[in-house]
Structure formats: C-alpha cells, structure tokens
Amino acid sequence: DRLELNNIAFVVSQVDPDKFNQIKGRNLTGFFRNNELYRINIDGNGETIYYLVDGDRLVGINKAKCSKIEIYVKDGKITEIYEYDNPEGVIDPPLAQGNDSLKLEGFLWLDSLRPRNKNEIFAK
C-alpha cells in the first residue's frame, strides 16, 4: 500500500528529451490505491523544478524550496503539488535562448538503466 525511500529521494517525469520535472527531498512516501500511485509525500528539504506547459507551449518554470511537499498523481501524471512550511520560490518565464534544461543537485537521468515494466525490476 505504500513505498518509502529515505535519504535523498527524487521524483522525476520527462517533459521532453532535455527537460525534466524534478522533485527532491530527504524522505519520500508513495501511497498506492488499487496498485496505482496516487499520492507522494516529501518530508524534509523539499525542492522542485517544474515546467509549466500550456498545450504544447512552455510558459514558465517553477522553482521552489520548502520542508514538505504533497503531490497527487492521476493516470501516471502529476495533477497537483502542494508546498508546506514556508515555501520559497519563483516562476520564471522560459529563457529566450531556449536553454531551459535545469537540474537539481544530484539529478542524473540514466534512461538506459530504467526498468520499462515491473518484470524488469525483478529480472535476474
């Protein structure tokens, strides 16, 4: 019914080949209902980089820090993010140069190592 990750947990979703929504924190608890992830809690040192998209157009970049984050997920997509305990952040417009690829400290996208389904997680 839940998954717990401790000591620097990341939640990442790919926006396009170069951009990634990123949420990082000390401890992460993921909650499941009917075998589907529906809520994620980050507790401690929460940080986010989240790309704001309207249709196919990038309209902004949300960067924030706070101690607790609550994330709701539907159909594998983040639908809501709540930031608690003195959130600090900014929403910047997309950069004119087009280089909007930002990374939180410690972020690595190792796509070739990602499991594509649950069977690959337990493959020997």
N, CA, C and O atoms as CSV, one atom per row, in Angstrom:
chain,resi,resn,atom,element,x,y,z
A,1,ASP,N,N,0.810,-1.214,0.000
A,1,ASP,CA,C,0.000,0.000,0.000
A,1,ASP,C,C,0.843,1.263,0.000
A,1,ASP,O,O,0.335,2.348,-0.281
A,2,ARG,N,N,2.135,1.133,0.315
A,2,ARG,CA,C,2.997,2.319,0.252
A,2,ARG,C,C,4.452,1.927,0.042
A,2,ARG,O,O,4.853,0.783,0.256
A,3,LEU,N,N,5.220,2.911,-0.384
A,3,LEU,CA,C,6.642,2.763,-0.648
A,3,LEU,C,C,7.351,3.876,0.101
A,3,LEU,O,O,6.914,5.026,0.066
A,4,GLU,N,N,8.442,3.543,0.779
A,4,GLU,CA,C,9.203,4.560,1.499
A,4,GLU,C,C,10.637,4.579,1.005
A,4,GLU,O,O,11.287,3.538,0.907
A,5,LEU,N,N,11.126,5.778,0.693
A,5,LEU,CA,C,12.518,5.982,0.307
A,5,LEU,C,C,13.116,7.008,1.265
A,5,LEU,O,O,12.514,8.050,1.526
A,6,ASN,N,N,14.284,6.713,1.777
A,6,ASN,CA,C,14.913,7.609,2.740
A,6,ASN,C,C,16.269,8.080,2.226
A,6,ASN,O,O,16.967,7.370,1.502
A,7,ASN,N,N,16.614,9.292,2.622
A,7,ASN,CA,C,17.907,9.900,2.295
A,7,ASN,C,C,18.044,10.234,0.813
A,7,ASN,O,O,18.566,9.438,0.032
A,8,ILE,N,N,17.583,11.388,0.445
A,8,ILE,CA,C,17.684,11.948,-0.902
A,8,ILE,C,C,16.871,11.142,-1.912
A,8,ILE,O,O,17.411,10.332,-2.666
A,9,ALA,N,N,15.592,11.380,-1.909
A,9,ALA,CA,C,14.675,10.736,-2.847
A,9,ALA,C,C,14.318,11.718,-3.955
A,9,ALA,O,O,14.170,12.914,-3.704
A,10,PHE,N,N,14.179,11.217,-5.178
A,10,PHE,CA,C,13.797,12.026,-6.337
A,10,PHE,C,C,12.513,11.490,-6.942
A,10,PHE,O,O,12.284,10.281,-6.966
A,11,VAL,N,N,11.673,12.403,-7.434
A,11,VAL,CA,C,10.550,12.076,-8.306
A,11,VAL,C,C,10.815,12.844,-9.592
A,11,VAL,O,O,11.008,14.060,-9.566
A,12,VAL,N,N,10.825,12.139,-10.711
A,12,VAL,CA,C,11.169,12.777,-11.985
A,12,VAL,C,C,10.171,12.347,-13.045
A,12,VAL,O,O,9.795,11.177,-13.123
A,13,SER,N,N,9.742,13.312,-13.868
A,13,SER,CA,C,8.963,12.981,-15.058
A,13,SER,C,C,9.537,13.785,-16.227
A,13,SER,O,O,9.887,14.956,-16.084
A,14,GLN,N,N,9.621,13.141,-17.356
A,14,GLN,CA,C,10.246,13.754,-18.533
A,14,GLN,C,C,9.223,14.595,-19.275
A,14,GLN,O,O,8.146,14.112,-19.627
A,15,VAL,N,N,9.569,15.875,-19.514
A,15,VAL,CA,C,8.715,16.800,-20.250
A,15,VAL,C,C,9.002,16.694,-21.741
A,15,VAL,O,O,8.082,16.601,-22.553
A,16,ASP,N,N,10.272,16.707,-22.093
A,16,ASP,CA,C,10.739,16.487,-23.459
A,16,ASP,C,C,12.147,15.899,-23.346
A,16,ASP,O,O,12.613,15.681,-22.228
A,17,PRO,N,N,12.838,15.634,-24.450
A,17,PRO,CA,C,14.150,14.972,-24.326
A,17,PRO,C,C,15.155,15.688,-23.422
A,17,PRO,O,O,16.051,15.043,-22.879
A,18,ASP,N,N,15.027,17.006,-23.249
A,18,ASP,CA,C,16.007,17.758,-22.469
A,18,ASP,C,C,15.479,18.321,-21.157
A,18,ASP,O,O,16.262,18.826,-20.353
A,19,LYS,N,N,14.172,18.247,-20.918
A,19,LYS,CA,C,13.571,18.879,-19.741
A,19,LYS,C,C,12.896,17.837,-18.863
A,19,LYS,O,O,12.240,16.916,-19.349
A,20,PHE,N,N,13.079,18.010,-17.530
A,20,PHE,CA,C,12.547,17.058,-16.575
A,20,PHE,C,C,11.916,17.795,-15.403
A,20,PHE,O,O,12.553,18.657,-14.797
A,21,ASN,N,N,10.668,17.466,-15.078
A,21,ASN,CA,C,10.086,17.914,-13.824
A,21,ASN,C,C,10.785,17.120,-12.734
A,21,ASN,O,O,10.916,15.900,-12.829
A,22,GLN,N,N,11.240,17.828,-11.687
A,22,GLN,CA,C,12.028,17.176,-10.640
A,22,GLN,C,C,11.534,17.608,-9.265
A,22,GLN,O,O,11.293,18.789,-9.017
A,23,ILE,N,N,11.391,16.642,-8.391
A,23,ILE,CA,C,11.046,16.908,-7.004
A,23,ILE,C,C,12.000,16.078,-6.161
A,23,ILE,O,O,12.159,14.876,-6.375
A,24,LYS,N,N,12.627,16.738,-5.202
A,24,LYS,CA,C,13.678,16.099,-4.409
A,24,LYS,C,C,13.426,16.391,-2.939
A,24,LYS,O,O,12.923,17.457,-2.586
A,25,GLY,N,N,13.779,15.441,-2.088
A,25,GLY,CA,C,13.661,15.667,-0.655
A,25,GLY,C,C,14.381,14.597,0.131
A,25,GLY,O,O,14.902,13.635,-0.433
A,26,ARG,N,N,14.405,14.773,1.442
A,26,ARG,CA,C,15.105,13.821,2.299
A,26,ARG,C,C,14.389,12.475,2.318
A,26,ARG,O,O,15.013,11.443,2.070
A,27,ASN,N,N,13.084,12.468,2.608
A,27,ASN,CA,C,12.324,11.217,2.694
A,27,ASN,C,C,11.083,11.304,1.813
A,27,ASN,O,O,10.446,12.352,1.716
A,28,LEU,N,N,10.756,10.198,1.180
A,28,LEU,CA,C,9.610,10.131,0.284
A,28,LEU,C,C,8.740,8.951,0.693
A,28,LEU,O,O,9.237,7.859,0.968
A,29,THR,N,N,7.431,9.188,0.728
A,29,THR,CA,C,6.471,8.113,0.922
A,29,THR,C,C,5.481,8.172,-0.225
A,29,THR,O,O,4.830,9.195,-0.440
A,30,GLY,N,N,5.366,7.081,-0.960
A,30,GLY,CA,C,4.402,6.972,-2.048
A,30,GLY,C,C,3.249,6.091,-1.608
A,30,GLY,O,O,3.463,5.030,-1.022
A,31,PHE,N,N,2.023,6.526,-1.888
A,31,PHE,CA,C,0.831,5.795,-1.476
A,31,PHE,C,C,0.128,5.218,-2.703
A,31,PHE,O,O,-0.017,5.889,-3.724
A,32,PHE,N,N,-0.305,3.958,-2.583
A,32,PHE,CA,C,-0.931,3.246,-3.688
A,32,PHE,C,C,-2.375,2.891,-3.346
A,32,PHE,O,O,-2.700,2.562,-2.205
A,33,ARG,N,N,-3.224,2.965,-4.356
A,33,ARG,CA,C,-4.608,2.532,-4.265
A,33,ARG,C,C,-4.890,1.702,-5.510
A,33,ARG,O,O,-4.664,2.171,-6.625
A,34,ASN,N,N,-5.373,0.490,-5.340
A,34,ASN,CA,C,-5.623,-0.408,-6.476
A,34,ASN,C,C,-4.389,-0.555,-7.356
A,34,ASN,O,O,-4.481,-0.533,-8.583
A,35,ASN,N,N,-3.229,-0.707,-6.713
A,35,ASN,CA,C,-1.941,-0.889,-7.390
A,35,ASN,C,C,-1.510,0.305,-8.234
A,35,ASN,O,O,-0.666,0.154,-9.118
A,36,GLU,N,N,-2.065,1.481,-7.984
A,36,GLU,CA,C,-1.653,2.695,-8.705
A,36,GLU,C,C,-1.231,3.770,-7.723
A,36,GLU,O,O,-1.891,3.996,-6.709
A,37,LEU,N,N,-0.132,4.426,-8.031
A,37,LEU,CA,C,0.358,5.528,-7.217
A,37,LEU,C,C,-0.618,6.693,-7.324
A,37,LEU,O,O,-0.957,7.120,-8.427
A,38,TYR,N,N,-1.073,7.210,-6.177
A,38,TYR,CA,C,-1.993,8.352,-6.218
A,38,TYR,C,C,-1.514,9.549,-5.403
A,38,TYR,O,O,-1.984,10.668,-5.613
A,39,ARG,N,N,-0.575,9.322,-4.467
A,39,ARG,CA,C,-0.079,10.443,-3.669
A,39,ARG,C,C,1.366,10.187,-3.282
A,39,ARG,O,O,1.765,9.051,-3.028
A,40,ILE,N,N,2.153,11.272,-3.242
A,40,ILE,CA,C,3.550,11.217,-2.820
A,40,ILE,C,C,3.766,12.325,-1.800
A,40,ILE,O,O,3.404,13.477,-2.041
A,41,ASN,N,N,4.351,11.981,-0.673
A,41,ASN,CA,C,4.723,12.972,0.333
A,41,ASN,C,C,6.247,13.048,0.405
A,41,ASN,O,O,6.930,12.028,0.493
A,42,ILE,N,N,6.759,14.264,0.366
A,42,ILE,CA,C,8.186,14.525,0.565
A,42,ILE,C,C,8.308,15.217,1.911
A,42,ILE,O,O,7.620,16.204,2.171
A,43,ASP,N,N,9.181,14.700,2.765
A,43,ASP,CA,C,9.357,15.278,4.086
A,43,ASP,C,C,10.831,15.607,4.300
A,43,ASP,O,O,11.677,14.717,4.382
A,44,GLY,N,N,11.118,16.892,4.386
A,44,GLY,CA,C,12.477,17.346,4.643
A,44,GLY,C,C,13.201,17.806,3.397
A,44,GLY,O,O,13.336,17.053,2.433
A,45,ASN,N,N,13.670,19.052,3.417
A,45,ASN,CA,C,14.495,19.633,2.353
A,45,ASN,C,C,13.884,19.496,0.967
A,45,ASN,O,O,14.590,19.143,0.023
A,46,GLY,N,N,12.602,19.763,0.821
A,46,GLY,CA,C,11.938,19.642,-0.471
A,46,GLY,C,C,12.385,20.706,-1.456
A,46,GLY,O,O,12.504,21.881,-1.106
A,47,GLU,N,N,12.630,20.289,-2.687
A,47,GLU,CA,C,12.981,21.200,-3.781
A,47,GLU,C,C,12.240,20.749,-5.033
A,47,GLU,O,O,12.049,19.553,-5.252
A,48,THR,N,N,11.828,21.702,-5.845
A,48,THR,CA,C,11.161,21.356,-7.105
A,48,THR,C,C,11.670,22.213,-8.257
A,48,THR,O,O,12.026,23.378,-8.081
A,49,ILE,N,N,11.692,21.620,-9.409
A,49,ILE,CA,C,11.774,22.324,-10.696
A,49,ILE,C,C,10.645,21.720,-11.512
A,49,ILE,O,O,10.638,20.523,-11.799
A,50,TYR,N,N,9.693,22.562,-11.880
A,50,TYR,CA,C,8.513,22.061,-12.578
A,50,TYR,C,C,8.223,22.965,-13.774
A,50,TYR,O,O,8.101,24.181,-13.631
A,51,TYR,N,N,8.114,22.357,-14.949
A,51,TYR,CA,C,7.873,23.113,-16.181
A,51,TYR,C,C,6.378,23.304,-16.370
A,51,TYR,O,O,5.611,22.342,-16.357
A,52,LEU,N,N,5.972,24.553,-16.546
A,52,LEU,CA,C,4.563,24.881,-16.744
A,52,LEU,C,C,4.286,24.892,-18.244
A,52,LEU,O,O,4.866,25.680,-18.991
A,53,VAL,N,N,3.397,24.010,-18.668
A,53,VAL,CA,C,3.117,23.832,-20.084
A,53,VAL,C,C,1.650,24.127,-20.341
A,53,VAL,O,O,0.778,23.675,-19.598
A,54,ASP,N,N,1.381,24.890,-21.399
A,54,ASP,CA,C,0.020,25.163,-21.845
A,54,ASP,C,C,-0.115,24.579,-23.244
A,54,ASP,O,O,0.393,25.148,-24.210
A,55,GLY,N,N,-0.798,23.450,-23.351
A,55,GLY,CA,C,-0.859,22.752,-24.638
A,55,GLY,C,C,0.515,22.192,-24.947
A,55,GLY,O,O,1.037,21.371,-24.193
A,56,ASP,N,N,1.110,22.635,-26.062
A,56,ASP,CA,C,2.459,22.212,-26.439
A,56,ASP,C,C,3.498,23.280,-26.134
A,56,ASP,O,O,4.670,23.119,-26.475
A,57,ARG,N,N,3.082,24.367,-25.497
A,57,ARG,CA,C,3.952,25.530,-25.308
A,57,ARG,C,C,4.443,25.642,-23.863
A,57,ARG,O,O,3.640,25.603,-22.930
A,58,LEU,N,N,5.743,25.778,-23.678
A,58,LEU,CA,C,6.326,26.025,-22.372
A,58,LEU,C,C,6.071,27.488,-22.005
A,58,LEU,O,O,6.468,28.398,-22.733
A,59,VAL,N,N,5.398,27.706,-20.858
A,59,VAL,CA,C,5.047,29.074,-20.471
A,59,VAL,C,C,5.790,29.562,-19.227
A,59,VAL,O,O,5.781,30.758,-18.935
A,60,GLY,N,N,6.432,28.652,-18.492
A,60,GLY,CA,C,7.161,29.081,-17.312
A,60,GLY,C,C,7.875,27.925,-16.651
A,60,GLY,O,O,7.671,26.759,-16.988
A,61,ILE,N,N,8.731,28.285,-15.686
A,61,ILE,CA,C,9.482,27.300,-14.918
A,61,ILE,C,C,9.315,27.648,-13.446
A,61,ILE,O,O,9.708,28.727,-13.003
A,62,ASN,N,N,8.727,26.720,-12.693
A,62,ASN,CA,C,8.514,26.915,-11.270
A,62,ASN,C,C,9.671,26.279,-10.511
A,62,ASN,O,O,9.916,25.079,-10.636
A,63,LYS,N,N,10.382,27.084,-9.724
A,63,LYS,CA,C,11.470,26.589,-8.878
A,63,LYS,C,C,11.120,26.942,-7.440
A,63,LYS,O,O,10.871,28.106,-7.127
A,64,ALA,N,N,11.100,25.928,-6.553
A,64,ALA,CA,C,10.693,26.189,-5.171
A,64,ALA,C,C,11.459,25.307,-4.198
A,64,ALA,O,O,11.997,24.259,-4.556
A,65,LYS,N,N,11.487,25.781,-2.930
A,65,LYS,CA,C,12.073,25.020,-1.819
A,65,LYS,C,C,11.119,25.136,-0.636
A,65,LYS,O,O,10.554,26.201,-0.385
A,66,CYS,N,N,10.947,24.041,0.082
A,66,CYS,CA,C,10.151,24.024,1.301
A,66,CYS,C,C,10.441,22.739,2.051
A,66,CYS,O,O,11.137,21.864,1.535
A,67,SER,N,N,9.918,22.612,3.261
A,67,SER,CA,C,10.260,21.422,4.033
A,67,SER,C,C,9.334,20.244,3.751
A,67,SER,O,O,9.734,19.099,3.959
A,68,LYS,N,N,8.119,20.484,3.288
A,68,LYS,CA,C,7.190,19.387,2.996
A,68,LYS,C,C,6.471,19.646,1.679
A,68,LYS,O,O,6.086,20.774,1.371
A,69,ILE,N,N,6.300,18.573,0.911
A,69,ILE,CA,C,5.613,18.659,-0.375
A,69,ILE,C,C,4.634,17.491,-0.454
A,69,ILE,O,O,4.960,16.364,-0.081
A,70,GLU,N,N,3.442,17.774,-0.941
A,70,GLU,CA,C,2.436,16.738,-1.169
A,70,GLU,C,C,2.070,16.766,-2.653
A,70,GLU,O,O,1.732,17.818,-3.196
A,71,ILE,N,N,2.140,15.613,-3.295
A,71,ILE,CA,C,1.944,15.518,-4.736
A,71,ILE,C,C,0.812,14.532,-4.997
A,71,ILE,O,O,0.778,13.448,-4.413
A,72,TYR,N,N,-0.109,14.909,-5.870
A,72,TYR,CA,C,-1.182,13.997,-6.271
A,72,TYR,C,C,-0.953,13.574,-7.715
A,72,TYR,O,O,-0.568,14.378,-8.564
A,73,VAL,N,N,-1.196,12.294,-7.972
A,73,VAL,CA,C,-0.915,11.691,-9.270
A,73,VAL,C,C,-2.189,11.021,-9.777
A,73,VAL,O,O,-2.898,10.356,-9.022
A,74,LYS,N,N,-2.469,11.207,-11.066
A,74,LYS,CA,C,-3.596,10.519,-11.694
A,74,LYS,C,C,-3.152,10.047,-13.072
A,74,LYS,O,O,-2.583,10.818,-13.845
A,75,ASP,N,N,-3.410,8.786,-13.375
A,75,ASP,CA,C,-3.025,8.194,-14.658
A,75,ASP,C,C,-1.536,8.387,-14.949
A,75,ASP,O,O,-1.147,8.624,-16.093
A,76,GLY,N,N,-0.708,8.285,-13.912
A,76,GLY,CA,C,0.737,8.392,-14.076
A,76,GLY,C,C,1.260,9.806,-14.253
A,76,GLY,O,O,2.453,9.988,-14.498
A,77,LYS,N,N,0.400,10.814,-14.135
A,77,LYS,CA,C,0.812,12.215,-14.314
A,77,LYS,C,C,0.558,12.995,-13.030
A,77,LYS,O,O,-0.426,12.757,-12.330
A,78,ILE,N,N,1.453,13.924,-12.731
A,78,ILE,CA,C,1.274,14.792,-11.573
A,78,ILE,C,C,0.138,15.765,-11.879
A,78,ILE,O,O,0.162,16.465,-12.891
A,79,THR,N,N,-0.866,15.800,-10.982
A,79,THR,CA,C,-2.004,16.694,-11.184
A,79,THR,C,C,-1.980,17.891,-10.245
A,79,THR,O,O,-2.455,18.969,-10.601
A,80,GLU,N,N,-1.425,17.706,-9.039
A,80,GLU,CA,C,-1.385,18.791,-8.060
A,80,GLU,C,C,-0.119,18.675,-7.224
A,80,GLU,O,O,0.345,17.576,-6.918
A,81,ILE,N,N,0.434,19.839,-6.858
A,81,ILE,CA,C,1.581,19.894,-5.959
A,81,ILE,C,C,1.275,20.938,-4.890
A,81,ILE,O,O,0.918,22.073,-5.204
A,82,TYR,N,N,1.418,20.546,-3.629
A,82,TYR,CA,C,1.236,21.466,-2.510
A,82,TYR,C,C,2.549,21.562,-1.752
A,82,TYR,O,O,3.170,20.550,-1.429
A,83,GLU,N,N,2.965,22.794,-1.472
A,83,GLU,CA,C,4.218,23.043,-0.765
A,83,GLU,C,C,3.892,23.651,0.591
A,83,GLU,O,O,3.145,24.626,0.674
A,84,TYR,N,N,4.457,23.070,1.668
A,84,TYR,CA,C,4.131,23.473,3.030
A,84,TYR,C,C,5.368,23.946,3.779
A,84,TYR,O,O,6.504,23.681,3.386
A,85,ASP,N,N,5.107,24.655,4.869
A,85,ASP,CA,C,6.132,25.112,5.808
A,85,ASP,C,C,7.112,26.087,5.158
A,85,ASP,O,O,8.234,25.721,4.810
A,86,ASN,N,N,6.671,27.316,5.005
A,86,ASN,CA,C,7.488,28.421,4.496
A,86,ASN,C,C,8.068,28.180,3.109
A,86,ASN,O,O,9.285,28.232,2.934
A,87,PRO,N,N,7.215,27.915,2.120
A,87,PRO,CA,C,7.772,27.716,0.778
A,87,PRO,C,C,8.377,29.007,0.231
A,87,PRO,O,O,7.858,30.102,0.446
A,88,GLU,N,N,9.478,28.845,-0.473
A,88,GLU,CA,C,10.129,29.949,-1.162
A,88,GLU,C,C,10.270,29.533,-2.615
A,88,GLU,O,O,10.729,28.428,-2.900
A,89,GLY,N,N,9.882,30.398,-3.531
A,89,GLY,CA,C,10.028,30.012,-4.917
A,89,GLY,C,C,9.732,31.131,-5.875
A,89,GLY,O,O,9.265,32.205,-5.497
A,90,VAL,N,N,10.018,30.848,-7.126
A,90,VAL,CA,C,9.771,31.805,-8.210
A,90,VAL,C,C,9.250,31.036,-9.422
A,90,VAL,O,O,9.542,29.856,-9.616
A,91,ILE,N,N,8.481,31.737,-10.213
A,91,ILE,CA,C,8.093,31.219,-11.519
A,91,ILE,C,C,8.732,32.147,-12.545
A,91,ILE,O,O,8.405,33.330,-12.632
A,92,ASP,N,N,9.648,31.581,-13.314
A,92,ASP,CA,C,10.359,32.347,-14.324
A,92,ASP,C,C,9.767,32.058,-15.690
A,92,ASP,O,O,9.247,30.969,-15.930
A,93,PRO,N,N,9.847,33.044,-16.594
A,93,PRO,CA,C,9.439,32.771,-17.981
A,93,PRO,C,C,10.477,31.863,-18.635
A,93,PRO,O,O,11.610,31.776,-18.161
A,94,PRO,N,N,10.102,31.190,-19.714
A,94,PRO,CA,C,11.103,30.387,-20.436
A,94,PRO,C,C,12.254,31.283,-20.880
A,94,PRO,O,O,12.047,32.450,-21.213
A,95,LEU,N,N,13.458,30.739,-20.884
A,95,LEU,CA,C,14.626,31.514,-21.281
A,95,LEU,C,C,14.593,31.792,-22.771
A,95,LEU,O,O,14.218,30.930,-23.567
A,96,ALA,N,N,14.986,33.000,-23.143
A,96,ALA,CA,C,14.949,33.408,-24.546
A,96,ALA,C,C,15.846,32.540,-25.424
A,96,ALA,O,O,15.523,32.286,-26.585
A,97,GLN,N,N,16.982,32.081,-24.868
A,97,GLN,CA,C,17.909,31.268,-25.642
A,97,GLN,C,C,17.368,29.865,-25.894
A,97,GLN,O,O,17.898,29.135,-26.732
A,98,GLY,N,N,16.310,29.483,-25.169
A,98,GLY,CA,C,15.763,28.150,-25.336
A,98,GLY,C,C,16.441,27.108,-24.469
A,98,GLY,O,O,16.047,25.942,-24.498
A,99,ASN,N,N,17.460,27.493,-23.691
A,99,ASN,CA,C,18.154,26.540,-22.829
A,99,ASN,C,C,17.466,26.513,-21.470
A,99,ASN,O,O,17.953,27.093,-20.500
A,100,ASP,N,N,16.319,25.826,-21.417
A,100,ASP,CA,C,15.535,25.766,-20.194
A,100,ASP,C,C,15.801,24.498,-19.407
A,100,ASP,O,O,15.055,24.190,-18.477
A,101,SER,N,N,16.831,23.759,-19.748
A,101,SER,CA,C,17.105,22.489,-19.100
A,101,SER,C,C,17.817,22.732,-17.777
A,101,SER,O,O,19.010,23.037,-17.755
A,102,LEU,N,N,17.087,22.598,-16.675
A,102,LEU,CA,C,17.631,22.823,-15.347
A,102,LEU,C,C,17.673,21.502,-14.593
A,102,LEU,O,O,16.866,20.609,-14.851
A,103,LYS,N,N,18.606,21.379,-13.667
A,103,LYS,CA,C,18.757,20.146,-12.904
A,103,LYS,C,C,18.946,20.471,-11.422
A,103,LYS,O,O,19.698,21.379,-11.067
A,104,LEU,N,N,18.253,19.718,-10.564
A,104,LEU,CA,C,18.515,19.798,-9.142
A,104,LEU,C,C,19.823,19.081,-8.843
A,104,LEU,O,O,20.214,18.170,-9.573
A,105,GLU,N,N,20.496,19.481,-7.783
A,105,GLU,CA,C,21.751,18.837,-7.410
A,105,GLU,C,C,21.512,17.349,-7.162
A,105,GLU,O,O,20.579,16.966,-6.456
A,106,GLY,N,N,22.361,16.526,-7.749
A,106,GLY,CA,C,22.260,15.080,-7.595
A,106,GLY,C,C,21.430,14.400,-8.663
A,106,GLY,O,O,21.363,13.172,-8.694
A,107,PHE,N,N,20.790,15.169,-9.547
A,107,PHE,CA,C,19.938,14.577,-10.573
A,107,PHE,C,C,20.775,13.943,-11.682
A,107,PHE,O,O,21.683,14.573,-12.225
A,108,LEU,N,N,20.462,12.703,-12.009
A,108,LEU,CA,C,21.051,12.004,-13.157
A,108,LEU,C,C,19.922,11.263,-13.861
A,108,LEU,O,O,19.135,10.578,-13.208
A,109,TRP,N,N,19.831,11.386,-15.159
A,109,TRP,CA,C,18.827,10.653,-15.935
A,109,TRP,C,C,19.554,9.528,-16.650
A,109,TRP,O,O,20.223,9.748,-17.659
A,110,LEU,N,N,19.418,8.334,-16.125
A,110,LEU,CA,C,20.080,7.158,-16.684
A,110,LEU,C,C,19.024,6.308,-17.386
A,110,LEU,O,O,18.666,5.227,-16.919
A,111,ASP,N,N,18.540,6.811,-18.500
A,111,ASP,CA,C,17.422,6.188,-19.200
A,111,ASP,C,C,17.701,4.741,-19.578
A,111,ASP,O,O,16.795,3.908,-19.538
A,112,SER,N,N,18.929,4.431,-19.942
A,112,SER,CA,C,19.249,3.063,-20.356
A,112,SER,C,C,19.129,2.066,-19.199
A,112,SER,O,O,19.010,0.864,-19.439
A,113,LEU,N,N,19.159,2.539,-17.956
A,113,LEU,CA,C,19.047,1.660,-16.796
A,113,LEU,C,C,17.630,1.584,-16.224
A,113,LEU,O,O,17.360,0.776,-15.336
A,114,ARG,N,N,16.720,2.434,-16.739
A,114,ARG,CA,C,15.353,2.456,-16.221
A,114,ARG,C,C,14.594,1.184,-16.572
A,114,ARG,O,O,14.616,0.754,-17.726
A,115,PRO,N,N,13.925,0.576,-15.599
A,115,PRO,CA,C,13.055,-0.555,-15.945
A,115,PRO,C,C,11.841,-0.043,-16.723
A,115,PRO,O,O,11.287,1.004,-16.386
A,116,ARG,N,N,11.435,-0.758,-17.738
A,116,ARG,CA,C,10.292,-0.353,-18.575
A,116,ARG,C,C,8.980,-0.954,-18.096
A,116,ARG,O,O,7.904,-0.482,-18.465
A,117,ASN,N,N,9.068,-2.010,-17.260
A,117,ASN,CA,C,7.875,-2.612,-16.684
A,117,ASN,C,C,8.266,-3.322,-15.391
A,117,ASN,O,O,9.449,-3.423,-15.068
A,118,LYS,N,N,7.273,-3.813,-14.654
A,118,LYS,CA,C,7.562,-4.408,-13.353
A,118,LYS,C,C,8.405,-5.675,-13.461
A,118,LYS,O,O,9.147,-5.996,-12.533
A,119,ASN,N,N,8.309,-6.389,-14.554
A,119,ASN,CA,C,9.098,-7.617,-14.732
A,119,ASN,C,C,10.591,-7.310,-14.815
A,119,ASN,O,O,11.407,-8.116,-14.369
A,120,GLU,N,N,10.960,-6.168,-15.373
A,120,GLU,CA,C,12.374,-5.797,-15.476
A,120,GLU,C,C,12.981,-5.448,-14.114
A,120,GLU,O,O,14.197,-5.526,-13.938
A,121,ILE,N,N,12.143,-5.067,-13.159
A,121,ILE,CA,C,12.652,-4.746,-11.828
A,121,ILE,C,C,13.192,-5.996,-11.154
A,121,ILE,O,O,14.200,-5.952,-10.449
A,122,PHE,N,N,12.514,-7.102,-11.376
A,122,PHE,CA,C,12.889,-8.344,-10.703
A,122,PHE,C,C,13.636,-9.313,-11.588
A,122,PHE,O,O,13.878,-10.451,-11.185
A,123,ALA,N,N,14.010,-8.892,-12.788
A,123,ALA,CA,C,14.757,-9.773,-13.696
A,123,ALA,C,C,16.138,-10.067,-13.144
A,123,ALA,O,O,16.754,-9.212,-12.507
A,124,LYS,N,N,16.620,-11.266,-13.386
A,124,LYS,CA,C,17.952,-11.640,-12.890
A,124,LYS,C,C,18.956,-11.547,-14.002
A,124,LYS,O,O,20.137,-11.821,-13.791
